[in-house]
Amino acid sequence: KKKYDYKLLREEPFLGVCLKKHKFSGRCITLEELFKESIIIREAGSGTRNIFERQLMNIGYDLKSFNKITFISSFKLIRELVLNNLGISFVYKAVIENDDRFGTFKVDNITGTHEFNIVYLKNTNAGKLVDIFFGANR
């Protein structure tokens, strides 16, 4: 945010997702419970993975804390694996929105709300284009 200009597009909940009948559904769970589960996460470099790893690191943990980890590059595949009860995941709410087969859960210091911003170079005409975009989409 220091190097670039930006405009907030929206804030999006980042939450734990599981099959609706999973024992975590609707709960706030502990780290001890979380680490016993098989987790399905995005590939290295993806935004949701970066958020998840950063949140873990902030509380003194990393991915090695989990019993089993599966790395997947596609939200569609993550959805399918979770729906087949093959693990849990952490994604933006928009990934599972309007699908009542999913349950959600919270973990203190991991889940929360994150910004989606339109980012552009400072001192360019891009800001005007962003304003036009917002005007057409609001």
Buried (B, 14 or more C-beta within 10 A) or exposed (E): EEEEBBEEBEEBBBBBBBBBEBEBBEBEBEBEEBEEBBBBBBEEEBEBBEBBBEBBEEEEBEBEBBEEEBEBEEBEEBBEBBBEEEBBBBBBBEBBEEEEEBBBBBBEEBBBEBEEBBEBEEEEEBBEEBEEEEEEEE
